[in-house]
Amino acid sequence: MSNMDDLVRADFWASMAFNPDAPDEELRHWFKEFSLRADKMLLDDWKDHNDGRMAEVKQIMYEVIYEKEHPPVKKMLKIDAERDSVCMQDDCMAPHCKQLECEEDLMLSRFMYELLGYVPSAGDNTVWDIYSNATADNHRNATKIATIFLRKGSFNYELHVEDRPMKDMYLQKVYCALMRKG
């Protein structure tokens, strides 16, 4: 068998290993096939043949297989949220408590979108102040971390503290106080 045949096979094995539609078992098979056949001489030849990409390709293939078999575990934070009622009908479902979950590396600015799914609009112009580690009883003495503006179907917010990852905010609770509706 010629050296060129080996290079064509190596290209084939690599293309099969990168096939995103292949089931995991088939992907592992082609990666193993590629690794077994890619001895020192073949690696050197294929490296010259493919512009020095051999080591990079093998590393990428390893990472693809490893990540499929060992997905990264993201640490999650659980934050208790409580909010004011927006009308008498809403009072029937009080208290308005919910546990929100987010990745610990999520930025505070992105956490505002989590709160968007929690605080309701109460008309064309609703404003919510968000307090850290607070409840309905003590939120006036707590730190205001943000204000959420809901205007005619649009959403905006203003941070009152530095935008940091949630793990650095040390939030266990947030209280959402209704400031304006209408």
MODAPE-V766808 format. One line per field, one symbol per residue. ss: DSSP state (2 for helix, 1 for strand, 0 for the rest). A space follows every 50 residues. Layout:
ss->???
This chain:
ss->00222222222222222000000222222222222220022222222220 00022222222222222220000001111111100002222000011111 11100012222222220000000011111111000000222001111111 10011111100000122200001111111100
